[in-house]
């Protein structure tokens, strides 16, 4: 007779398997559609896999638009933004949690209030500031306008609050500076939060669409989202070249899938290290 524990575990595994299939199916359908003809895509009932896969659709889509430039722009801009946000978020969170200074509560309150302000409400003043600085239509404008994030500060601050202040005091007794305490004690303990921050920020900036379109008009500075739109509409592919559109979409998503696979392992490993450090 099957025990209750075995039955529960089996049902849980079945449920997780179904959820995994449901989450992976859209990407499978996108790749499958990229290998079909227009007639096969719109046929009913739809087929899961084409009878004669057209692998050249991927090379045709890659040659039809400068996707190499689009992907490079997105990866370059997102990577620099991730590094800058991790740097300034770590220093700001440390100041708010393990340093004492005037108006500390006021700064914390301001950050919490800023977290509730929609990003679109800052577009107009941010645009005017970038215009005055001469940073419109440039990599510098794309990067510096996103190098500080209230969400990032809030996330790292919450992680730093879990670190005992006694560790900071022990470092100060040993004569360590605040920067050394931050990067040699606090950051290694909270590395899982930084890994999560890096993943979330990279995906957000890689897929960023509206703000980059607002401050840039040079096609060579377009990110993948804007590049896909240009290919979809301006390239004459609207409603006509769905296999190429699906192929282009699959190629631009591939870097995110690779990043998620590697970051997932890093996050799990970091969580285990953080738990061990906390117990110790």
C-alpha positions as CSV (number, residue, x, y, z in Angstrom):
1,X,0.0,0.0,0.0
2,X,1.3,3.4,-1.0
3,X,2.1,5.6,2.0
4,X,0.7,9.1,2.4
5,X,4.2,10.6,2.2
6,X,5.0,8.8,-1.1
7,X,1.6,9.8,-2.6
8,X,2.2,13.5,-1.6
9,X,5.7,13.4,-3.1
10,X,4.4,11.9,-6.3
11,X,1.6,14.4,-6.7
12,X,4.1,17.2,-6.0
13,X,6.5,15.9,-8.7
14,X,3.7,15.6,-11.2
15,X,2.4,19.1,-10.5
16,X,5.9,20.6,-10.8
17,X,6.5,18.6,-14.1
18,X,3.3,20.0,-15.5
19,X,4.1,23.5,-14.5
20,X,7.6,23.2,-16.0
21,X,6.1,22.0,-19.3
22,X,3.6,24.8,-19.3
23,X,6.4,27.4,-18.7
24,X,8.7,25.9,-21.4
25,X,6.0,25.3,-24.0
26,X,5.9,29.0,-25.3
27,X,9.6,28.9,-26.1
28,X,9.3,25.4,-27.7
29,X,6.4,26.8,-29.8
30,X,8.4,29.8,-30.8
31,X,11.3,27.6,-32.0
32,X,8.9,25.2,-33.7
33,X,7.2,28.1,-35.6
34,X,10.6,29.4,-36.6
35,X,11.2,26.2,-38.5
36,X,7.8,26.3,-40.3
37,X,6.4,28.1,-43.3
38,X,3.6,30.7,-43.0
39,X,1.0,28.2,-44.1
40,X,2.1,25.7,-41.5
41,X,2.0,28.3,-38.7
42,X,-1.6,29.2,-39.6
43,X,-2.8,25.7,-40.4
44,X,-5.5,24.0,-38.3
45,X,-5.1,21.9,-36.3
46,X,-1.6,23.2,-35.6
47,X,1.4,20.8,-35.6
48,X,3.9,20.7,-32.8
49,X,6.8,20.2,-35.2
50,X,7.1,21.0,-38.9
51,X,7.2,18.1,-41.4
52,X,10.3,19.6,-43.0
53,X,12.2,22.0,-40.6
54,X,13.5,25.1,-42.3
55,X,16.7,25.7,-40.4
56,X,17.8,28.4,-42.8
57,X,15.1,30.6,-41.3
58,X,17.5,31.4,-38.5
59,X,20.3,32.5,-40.8
60,X,17.9,34.4,-43.0
61,X,16.5,36.3,-40.0
62,X,20.0,37.0,-38.7
63,X,21.0,38.4,-42.1
64,X,17.8,40.4,-42.5
65,X,18.6,42.8,-39.7
66,X,21.7,43.8,-37.6
67,X,20.9,41.5,-34.7
68,X,24.6,41.2,-33.8
69,X,24.6,44.9,-33.0
70,X,21.3,44.7,-31.2
71,X,22.4,41.9,-28.9
72,X,25.8,43.5,-28.3
73,X,24.2,46.8,-27.3
74,X,21.8,45.0,-24.9
75,X,24.5,42.8,-23.3
76,X,27.0,45.7,-23.1
77,X,24.6,48.2,-21.6
78,X,22.9,45.7,-19.2
79,X,26.3,44.4,-18.0
80,X,27.6,47.9,-17.1
81,X,24.4,48.9,-15.5
82,X,24.5,45.7,-13.4
83,X,28.0,46.4,-12.1
84,X,27.2,50.1,-11.3
85,X,24.0,49.2,-9.5
86,X,25.7,46.5,-7.4
87,X,28.4,49.0,-6.5
88,X,26.2,51.9,-5.5
89,X,23.5,49.8,-4.0
90,X,26.0,48.0,-1.7
91,X,27.5,51.2,-0.5
92,X,24.1,52.9,0.0
93,X,22.7,49.9,1.8
94,X,25.7,49.7,4.1
95,X,25.4,53.3,5.0
96,X,21.7,52.9,5.8
97,X,22.1,49.7,7.9
98,X,25.5,49.8,9.6
99,X,26.5,53.5,9.9
100,X,25.1,56.2,12.1
101,X,24.7,59.7,10.7
102,X,22.2,62.6,10.7
103,X,19.0,62.2,8.7
104,X,19.6,58.5,8.4
105,X,15.9,57.8,9.0
106,X,15.0,60.5,6.5
107,X,17.2,58.9,3.8
108,X,15.6,55.5,4.5
109,X,12.1,57.0,4.2
110,X,13.0,58.8,1.0
111,X,14.1,55.5,-0.5
112,X,10.9,53.8,0.5
113,X,8.8,56.6,-0.9
114,X,10.9,56.5,-4.1
115,X,10.2,52.8,-4.4
116,X,6.5,53.5,-4.7
117,X,6.9,56.1,-7.5
118,X,6.2,54.7,-11.0
119,X,9.2,54.7,-13.2
120,X,7.2,56.4,-16.0
121,X,6.8,59.5,-13.7
122,X,10.5,60.1,-13.9
123,X,10.9,59.9,-17.6
124,X,10.3,63.6,-18.4
125,X,12.7,65.1,-15.8
126,X,15.2,62.4,-16.6
127,X,15.0,63.2,-20.3
128,X,15.5,67.0,-19.6
129,X,18.5,66.3,-17.4
130,X,20.1,64.1,-20.0
131,X,19.4,66.7,-22.6
132,X,21.1,69.4,-20.5
133,X,24.1,67.1,-20.0
134,X,24.3,66.2,-23.7
135,X,23.9,62.5,-23.1
136,X,20.9,61.8,-25.3
137,X,21.4,59.3,-28.1
138,X,24.5,57.8,-26.5
139,X,25.7,54.7,-24.6
140,X,26.5,57.0,-21.7
141,X,22.9,58.2,-21.5
142,X,21.6,54.7,-21.6
143,X,23.9,53.6,-18.8
144,X,24.0,56.5,-16.4
145,X,20.2,57.0,-16.5
146,X,19.8,53.5,-15.1
147,X,22.9,53.1,-12.9
148,X,20.9,53.9,-9.7
149,X,17.9,51.9,-8.8
150,X,15.7,52.3,-5.7
151,X,14.6,48.7,-6.0
152,X,18.3,47.6,-5.9
153,X,19.0,49.7,-2.8
154,X,15.9,48.4,-1.1
155,X,16.8,44.7,-1.9
156,X,20.4,44.9,-0.7
157,X,19.3,46.9,2.4
158,X,17.0,44.1,3.3
159,X,19.8,41.6,2.9
160,X,22.2,43.7,5.0
161,X,19.7,44.0,7.8
162,X,20.0,40.2,8.3
163,X,23.8,40.6,9.0
164,X,24.6,41.0,12.7
165,X,26.0,44.4,13.5
166,X,28.5,42.6,15.8
167,X,30.4,41.6,12.7
168,X,30.8,45.2,11.7
169,X,31.9,46.2,15.2
170,X,34.4,43.4,15.3
171,X,35.9,44.7,12.0
172,X,36.1,48.2,13.3
173,X,37.8,47.0,16.5
174,X,40.4,45.3,14.2
175,X,41.0,48.7,12.5
176,X,39.2,47.9,9.2
177,X,37.7,50.7,7.2
178,X,34.0,50.8,6.2
179,X,34.9,49.9,2.6
180,X,36.9,46.9,3.8
181,X,34.2,45.7,6.1
182,X,31.7,46.1,3.3
183,X,33.6,44.2,0.6
184,X,35.3,41.5,2.8
185,X,32.6,40.8,5.4
186,X,29.1,42.0,4.4
187,X,29.2,41.3,0.7
188,X,30.4,37.6,0.9
189,X,27.7,36.9,3.4
190,X,25.0,38.4,1.2
191,X,26.3,37.2,-2.1
192,X,23.0,35.4,-2.9
193,X,21.2,38.7,-2.8
194,X,23.7,40.3,-5.2
195,X,23.3,37.3,-7.5
196,X,19.6,37.8,-7.5
197,X,20.0,41.5,-8.1
198,X,22.3,40.9,-11.0
199,X,19.9,38.5,-12.6
200,X,16.9,40.7,-12.2
201,X,18.7,43.8,-13.3
202,X,20.3,42.2,-16.4
203,X,17.0,40.8,-17.6
204,X,15.2,44.1,-17.0
205,X,17.8,46.1,-18.9
206,X,18.3,43.6,-21.6
207,X,14.6,43.7,-22.4
208,X,14.2,47.5,-21.8
209,X,12.2,49.1,-24.6
210,X,10.4,52.3,-23.9
211,X,13.1,54.4,-22.2
212,X,15.9,53.5,-24.7
213,X,13.5,54.3,-27.5
214,X,12.8,57.6,-25.9
215,X,16.4,58.9,-25.5
216,X,18.0,57.3,-28.6
217,X,17.2,57.6,-32.3
218,X,20.3,56.1,-33.8
219,X,19.6,52.6,-35.2
220,X,23.1,51.5,-34.1
221,X,22.2,52.1,-30.5
222,X,19.0,50.1,-30.5
223,X,18.6,47.3,-28.0
224,X,17.1,43.9,-28.9
225,X,13.5,44.9,-28.0
226,X,13.6,48.0,-30.3
227,X,15.5,46.0,-32.9
228,X,12.8,43.3,-33.0
229,X,10.1,46.0,-33.4
230,X,12.0,47.5,-36.3
231,X,12.3,44.1,-37.9
232,X,8.7,43.4,-37.2
233,X,7.3,46.7,-38.6
234,X,9.8,48.7,-40.6
235,X,11.4,45.7,-42.3
236,X,8.2,44.8,-44.0
237,X,7.9,41.6,-41.9
238,X,4.6,42.6,-40.4
239,X,2.2,39.7,-41.0
240,X,4.3,38.3,-43.8
241,X,7.4,36.7,-42.4
242,X,6.3,35.1,-39.1
243,X,8.8,32.3,-39.3
244,X,11.6,34.9,-39.5
245,X,10.1,36.9,-36.7
246,X,9.9,33.8,-34.5
247,X,13.5,32.9,-35.4
248,X,14.7,36.4,-34.5
249,X,12.8,36.3,-31.2
250,X,14.3,32.9,-30.3
251,X,17.9,34.1,-31.1
252,X,17.5,37.2,-28.9
253,X,16.0,35.3,-26.0
254,X,18.8,32.7,-26.1
255,X,21.4,34.8,-24.1
256,X,18.8,35.2,-21.3
257,X,18.3,31.4,-21.1
258,X,22.0,30.8,-20.9
259,X,22.4,33.5,-18.2
260,X,19.5,32.0,-16.2
261,X,21.0,28.5,-16.3
262,X,24.3,29.7,-14.9
263,X,22.9,32.2,-12.5
264,X,20.5,29.6,-11.0
265,X,23.4,27.5,-10.0
266,X,25.2,30.5,-8.5
267,X,22.1,31.5,-6.5
268,X,21.6,28.0,-5.0
269,X,25.3,27.8,-4.1
270,X,25.4,31.2,-2.6
271,X,22.3,30.5,-0.5
272,X,24.0,27.5,1.0
273,X,27.2,29.5,1.7
274,X,25.1,32.3,3.3
275,X,23.3,29.8,5.5
276,X,26.5,28.3,6.6
277,X,28.0,31.7,7.4
278,X,25.0,32.7,9.4
279,X,25.1,29.5,11.5
280,X,28.8,30.0,12.1
